[in-house]
């Protein structure tokens, strides 16, 4: 049976001058328990037991109990009855999000009440680098030195309430002095005013209801890896899901009721890092589909945006592997989402973008038998023996193999640098289910063709690994992963297989890539395909362009530490122009929204393709208040961030309806 703990709610009409309970007694941590009901772990509609943190929920019974306890201002924590108002009425009532300094901004006593109900999980927003600045009370030179030494490591950033991996579109409001502009100040800027360090579902529900009922901006941060600062926001209340790290192996014969899938699967918390689930799977002789960065949260924005992987060409997108999810909706309710429960949301949450539909607390994902991996690295460059024209002929020769390699289940990660003499580096080509001998045989025709051009590759290195975990650790050193940076912006394009099936289109594509790389100085790329996989549900919101892709390519803009906001805007504008030849060479394709440009023209089509209109309808259905907003997210065009520079939008501003 369920156990009830005392909870509270607030009056929307007028907030009490002091928070009290029965007989006018002041509400404190000593006499008001956290707002939570412990429900049975086997009560999930998905049929998959809740993690312990998911069985701690905010329910209607809790609200009623707190109301009966006569706590002041209870209504601010109420759920929303979606039948009371129409979607149109909710949309018509939109106004600018309440911002610090506004008359309607909650006074400290209301934040204190929220903290009581959260069980002490509320953190007041203070910039991580505040100890480096003498005008902040946290100023401490020793602490600053420690912060600075760790700043550019992803593990440090994800461990901080306000830490993110890419600060440029936050606004670069407060970084250690040695890592930002000379004479820079420290402000909260585009960072949230308060953070809920979520360790159970009830805390997430309280934050959602509180933000919605008080018209606050709400953001969600898992590990903070988003290129476009989706996990930051000035004046916001942030829900920090980093601590939701449960991992449960459901067994080799697990049967998922809603989908009918039978086989190995894991239930994972949304805060689980890639390396942790790779390790858990490897220990059981299994693989899961995940990215190549150790610290990315698999169940956060990675899967929400689609998720490409070294296993993509074998098993499909990471979003394809999801069997079910547990989710807190914008109305505050906690629900199971799968093919039977909220099937439209099941569609949207798998590829329809992060910070849009709800807060995912856990996922069930399928797993695969562990198989060997072989990798190949090599390079060639313009030199006395290789002219620029021959170099690009060599690049085009490599590109010509991409459909064949993707169809063989391979994944290739490469770069082209033309900052000085152009260099092509394959680092690496990743072959699933092959040992080095097999990869050598597969690669021999390519090296023969390069040799015929006069390009003799002499640095080819083949390496065998027992599986994905070993290949990740053996290929990309942890020290190569960086965070806390702000010196670049990235744009991307998905190039379709159809371009390889038409010689004229392929020639135009190759010419476009060359011109853009020579203008920008460098590109990164992946050769892979989103494999068709009949064992999973691939009817989801993943950009349809992915299903036709054999190359995902990225172009960038970079700048120095002293670059001004206007100069960053100019560099970003130039990046948009440098990308246009790629768009022209793939007019009906798109871009990967997790690794794309915040200034992408016609981003609705580029990031979501033909799914966008349906996704927009779902956004109005499940979040007519616009509670969850993020740049380039579905429905984000309905809102505007004030005080921005063209081509350099940041999260330092007030969010208002258009």
N, C-alpha and C positions, 0 to 999 in steps of 0.2 A: 504494500500500500504506500501511497505517497505521504511524505512528511512535509508539512508547511512550516515556513519560517516567516516572521513578521516582515512586512514590506510597507512602502508608502507611495503617495501620489500627490500631485500638485494641482492647484486651481489655475486654469489658464486666464481667467478674468482678472484676478488680482492676487499677486503673490503675498503670502503672509510675511509680516515683518520679522517674525521669529518662527523657527520650525519647532512645533510642539506635538505632543501625543496626548493621551487621556489626562484630563484634569489640568491641562496647561503645562505639563512638565516639558522641559526642553528636550528635544530629540538629540540623542548622542549615540556614539558607537556602543555605549554600555546598555542602553535601553531599547535600541532598535537594531534588530538583526539584519544581515544582508537580505535583499529581496530575492528569495530563491525557494523553489520547491524541488525536492529530490524525487524524480519520477523513476519508474522501473526501467532498467537498462534495456529490457526486451520489448519496450512499448513503441519502438520506431515503426512507422508505416512501411519503411523500406524492408523490414524483416531482418535487418542487420542490427545487432545490439549497439546501443550508444556506447561511445567512450564514457568514462566516468565524468569527464568535464561536460559532456553533452546531457547527462541526466540531471544536471543542475540547471533548472529552467525558470523563467518568469512566466507565470500562468495567470489566467483570469482569476483563479482562486486566490493567488497571492495578492493581487490588486484588491480584491474584495476584503481579504483579511486585513490589509493595511488600512483600507478605508474604515473598516469597523474599529480599528485601533485608533482612529481619529487623528491620523498624522496630517499635518498641514500640507496643502498644495499637492494632493495625491494625483490629480488629473494629468499632470505633466508626464506621468509614466504610463498612462493608459495606452492600450492597443487602440488602433483605429478600426472602426467598423466600416468596412469598405462598401457596405450597402447604404450607408446614410447619405453620402454624397455621390453624385456622378463624377466620372473622370473629368468631364468638361467643367464642372463646378470647382473641382480641386485645382485644375489648371488655371481657371480664371482668377483664382484667389492667390496666385503666386505673386510674391513681392521679393525685393532684394533680401538675401539672407542676412539675418541679424549679425552685426559685426561689432567687435569690441569698441566701446565708446558710445554705441547707440543707446538710446533710452531703454530699449527693450532687452539689452544685453543682460543675461542673468546676473544678479548680484552674488557676491561670494557665498552668502548663506545658502543659496540654491545649489551652487556647486558643491558646497559642503554636504548638503543633503544627498546629492547624487553619490558622493563618495561614501557616505554611510551605507547607502543601499547597495553599492558595489562591493562592500566589504573592504574598503581602503584601496581600491584598484585605480583611482583617479590620480593622474600625474599632471601637475601644472606645466605648461609648455615653457621650457627654458632651452635656448639654443645649446647644442652639444658643445660648441666652442666658446660659450660664455665665460668660462674660467680664464680665457686668454685676454679679456678686455676689462680694463680697470673701472669702467662705468657700470659693470654688473656686480652685484653682491657676491657672486660665486668666484670672483677673480682670485686666482692662485697660480703663480708662475710654475710651481712644480706640477700641479695638475695639468696645466696647459701643455707643458713639455710632454707629459704622458699621452695626452690626447693627440697632439701633433704627430707623435711617433707611430700611432696606430691608425691615424685618420684614413689613409688610403687602402686599408684592408677591408674587404667586404664583411668579414666576421665582426669587426668592430662596429661598423655602421649598422648592421642588422641588430646588434645588441643594444642600441641606443633608442630611446622612445621617439626621438625626432631624427634619427639617422636615416639617410637615404644614400643610394649608390651614385646618383647623378644629380648634381645641384644646379645645373645651368638654368633649367626651366622652373625651379623653385624660386630663383632670383638671386642666388649667391648672397644670401642675407647675413650669414655669420659663419665664416671658416677661420681656422687658425691663421694668424697674420702672415706666416711664412708661405701659406698656400693660397693666398688671395691677393687682391690688388694692394699696392702700397697705400697706406693710410686708410684702408677700409674700416668701416665701423661694424658693429654687431647689433642686429635687430632681429626680432622674431620673424619679420617679413612674411614669406610665404609658408611658414611653418604653423602647425596647429596651436591653438591656445591651450587646449587640454587634450590629454591622451588617456584612453582606457586600456590598461594592460590586461587584456582579456585572458582569463584562465578558465572560464566556464561560459556556457551559453547564456545564462541569465544576465551576465554583465553586458554581453553584446546586445541583448534585447532591451535592457534598460537604456543603453546609450542610443540605440536606434529610436526608441520611443521619445526619449528626452529631446533629441535633436529635431525630430519631426514636429513634435508638439510646440517647441520653442522656435521653430524656423531657423535652426542653426545649420551651417554647412557641416556635412558629415563626410569624412574620408576614411579609407581603409588602408592600412599598411601591414604587409606581411614581412617581406625582407627588404622592400624598398628598391627593387631592381629596375623599375620602369624607367625607360629613357625619357619619357615625357612628363615626369613628376606627378603621376596620377596619385601617388601616396603622400602628397603634401597639399597644403591649402591654408592660406592666411585666414585667421579667425575661426578655424574649424575645430570641431570635436573629432578626434582621430580614434578609431578602433584598431588596436595593435594586436594582430593574431599570431605573432611570432611564437608564442608559448604553446600553441595547440599542436603538439608534436607526437601524438599517439601513433604507433605502428602495430598492426595486428595481422598476422598471416591467417587467412580464413581456410586454408587447407588446399590440398591438391585436387580434391573432388568437390570443392565448394559449388553449390548450385544457387544461382541468383534467380529469385522467383520472377521478378518483373521482366527480365530479358530472356530467361531460359538458358543463359550461359552456364556451362559446367566446366570447371577447371580451376587452376591456381589463381588466387586473387589476394589482394591486400586491402585492408581498410587503413587509410592514413589520415592523420590530422592535416589541416590546411597549412600548418606551420612547419611541416616536415621538410627538411632540406634534401636536395637531390642526393648528396653523398650518403646520407643516412639510409634512405630507402634502397639505394644501389647496394649498400653493404648488407642490409637485411635480406634482400633478394639473393645476392651472391652466396650468402651463407646457406641458403636453401637450394642452391643450384638453379637459380632463376634469374631472369632479366625483367626489368620493367622499362617502359618507354619514357625517357626523361631527357633533359638537356645535357649539354656538355660543360655546364658551370656548376660547381659543387654546391654553392650557397643559395641557388635559386630555390624558392619554395614551390615544389611541384604542384601543390593544390591551390596556389594563389593565382596571380595574373598569368603565370606560364600556361596552365591549362585553359584558363578563361580566354586567352588570346589564341589558342590553337595548339601551340607547343611543337616545335620541330625537334628532331632527335637523331642521334646516330643510328637509331633503329627505324627511322621514318620510312626508308625504302623497303623495309620488310613488313612492317606492321601498321603503318599509317600514323596519323597525328596523335600526340599525347591525349588530346581531347576525345579522340575516338575510343580510347581505352576505358573511359569512365562508365561504370555500371550504375552507380547511384551516388547521390550527394545528400548531406544534411545542411540546411540553409536557413539563416534568419532573413526573412523578407523585409522590405521597407515598411510594411505595416507592423513589424515587430514580432510576427508569428514565426515559430520554429517548425519547419516542415521537412519531410523527406521528398526528394525529387528524383524521379527515374522515369522509365517508359510508361509506368502506370499512374504515378503520382506527379501531378503538374508536368505533363509531357511537353507542353510548350516551353516551360522554363528549363526543362532538361535539354531541349534544343538550344536555347539561348545561352545557358551557362557553359556550354561546351563550344567555345570559339567566338562567342558574341562580345568578348571584351570584359576586362576586369572593372571593378568599382562601378558597376552598373545595375546589377540585378538583385543583389543581396550579398550577405556575408556567409561564405561557405566555411563550415567548421570541420567537415571531414568528407572523404570520398572513398568509394570502393573502385579499385582499378584492377584490371586483369593483368596477369603475368605470363611469362613465356619461359620455356626451357632455356637454360644457359647454354650458349654455343660459343665456339672460339671466334676471336677477332684477330685479323692481321692488318697492319697499317703500312703505308708506304709514304715516305717523304722524299722530295727532290726539288730542285730548282734549276732555273736557267736565266740568263740575263744578257742584255746588250753588252757587247765587248768588241775587241778588235776583230774577233772572228764571227761575231753575230751582229748584223746590222739591225737598226730599228725595224725595218720592214720584215726581215727574217724573224726577229723576235715576235712580232705580232702574228706572223704566219704560224709560228709555233704555238702561241696562245690559242689561235683559232683551231689548230689541230687538236689541242687538248679539249677545247670546247666541243669539238665534233663527236667526241666519245661519250658525252654526257648522257644521252638517252640509253645507250648500251650499259653504262656503268650503273645508272639508277635502276634499270631493269634487273641488274644482277644483285640488287639489294644493297648497293654500296652508298657511301656517304663521303663526300669529299669537301674538305675545307681548304680554301686557297686564298692567296692575296696577290695583287699586282701593285707594285710601287713604281711610280715614275717621278718621284721627287727629284732624282738625278737620273742616272741611267736606269732604264726600266728593268725590273726584276720580277719574275714569276716564281712563286713559292707554293708548293703543295705541302700542307702542314696540318694533318696528313690526308691521304686517301684511306678510308676506313672500309675494310671488307668484312662483312658479317658472314659467318659460317665458312670462312676460308683460312687456311694456313698460308705461310709465306710462299710456298711453292705454287699454290693455286693463284695467288695474287700476281706473282711474277709472270705466270703464263698469260693471265688476263691483260697485263700491262705491256707485254712484249710488243704487240703490234704498234702501240702508241710510240714507244721508244724507237722502233724501227722507222716510223714516219718522221719523227723529230730528227733522227740521224740523217735521213735523206734530205732534210732541209739544211743540214750543216749544224744542227744543235745536238751535241753529244752530251747527254746527261751523265755526269760522273759521280754525283753525290747521292744516288738513290739508296735509301735505307729501308729495309723490310724488318718488321718486328712482329712477333707472335705474342698474343695474350690469350689467357684462358676464358676471358669474358669481358663484359662492358666495364665492370669496376676496375679491373686491371688495366684496361685500355685507357680509361679516363685518367687514372693516376699516373700511368706510364707515358702519356702523351702530353698532357697539359699540367705543368707543375702548379701547385697551389699558389706559389708566389707570383704567377703570371696573372692571377685574377685581382683586379683593382676595384676600388670603390671610393666614394667621397670626392669624385672628380667633377670638373665643370668645363674642361677645355675642348670639348668637341660636340658636334651634333651629327646625327646619322639619318640618312634616307635609304630607302630600299625599293627593290622591284622584284616581282616574281615573273620570270621569263617562261613562256609556255612551250610545251613540246611541239606545238604546231609550227613554231619558228624553225625548228630543225628539220621539218618535213617539207620545207619549201626553200630552195637554194637562194632565191632572191631575198626572202625574209631573213634568212640566217646571215646573209652578207650584210644586210642593213643593220641587224642586231649587233654583229661584230664591229661594224664601223661606229655605231653609237656608243658601244662600250669603250672603244679606243678613245674616241673624242672626249668622253666624259672623264675617263681616267687621266688622260693627259692634261685636262683642265684642272681637275681636283687634286691630282698627285697620287691618289691611292684608292684602291677598292678592296673589299673583302667579298668572298663568295662561297656558296655551298652548292654542290651538285647532289641532288637527291630528288625523290618523288614521294608524294603521299600515297603509299601503296593501298590498293584496294584490299580490304580485309573482311571477308564474309563472316568472321567469327565475332565481330563487334558491330555496334550500331554507329554507322558513319553518316547518318542523317542528323546533322547538327549545324551549328552556325559558323563553322569554320569557313573562311573566305573560299568560295568555290574556285577561285583562281589557283588555290593550292592543289586541287585535284588534277590540274593540267600542267603543273610546274615541273621543270627539271633543273632549274637554277634559281636560287635566291641570292641576289647580289646587293651589296651595300656600298654606298658612296658617302663620304663624309666631308665635313668642314671642321677645321680646328683653328685655335687661336692661342695667344700667349696669356700669361697670368695678368698682364696689365691691360688687356683688351677691355674697352668700354662697352656698355650696353648697346650704344649706337653702332659700334663696330661689329659686335656680335650679330645684330640685326642685319647688317650689310652682308656678313658672311653667310648667314642663313638664307638671305634672298638669293645670293649667288648659287648656293647649293640647290635651291629650287630650279634655277635656270640650268645648272649642270645636269640635273636629272631629266630634263625635258627630252633629250634624245632617247633616253631609255623608255619613257612613256610613249613616245612616238613609235618606237620599235615594237611595242607590245600594247597596243591601244585598248584591247579588251581584257587585259590581265589585271594586276593589282599589286598590293604590297602587304607585307607581313606587319600587322598593326603593333606587335610587341617590339619590333626593331625598325621603326619607320620615323618619318619626319613629322613633327607636330604641325608644320606648315604645308603638308601635302595638299595639293589642289584636289578638289572633289574627293575629299577623304572618305566620304560615305561609300562611294563606289570602290575606291582603291582598297579600303580596309575590310569592307563587308560584302561587296559585290551585290549580286541579285538578292541577297538575304536582307538588305537594309530596310526596305519598306515594312516587311513583316516584323523585324526586330524593333523598329520604331513603334509599331502598334503594341507590341508586348511591353515596351518601356512605359507607355501610357497606361497600360492595364495594371502593371504591378508597381509602378512608381509614379503615379500622376502628380505627386508633390514635387518631383525633381529633387528628392532627398539625396540621392546618390548621383554626383556629378563628377566627371573627370574630362580633361581635354581629349578630344576626338572620340569619346565614348558615344554610344548610341544615345541620341537625344540631346547631346551637348550643344547643338546649334540653337537650342531654345534659351540658352543662357549666355551671358557675356561677362567677362572679367574686366572691371574698370581699371583705367590708368595704365594701359599697356602700350608698348611700342610695336608697330607693325613688324612682323617677322621675328619678334622676340617676346612672345607671350610668356608670362610667369604666373606663379600662383600667389603673388603679392598684390592683392586687390580685393575688391568687394564683388561678390557674385550676384548678378541681377538678371531678371528675365528680359529677354529681347522684346 
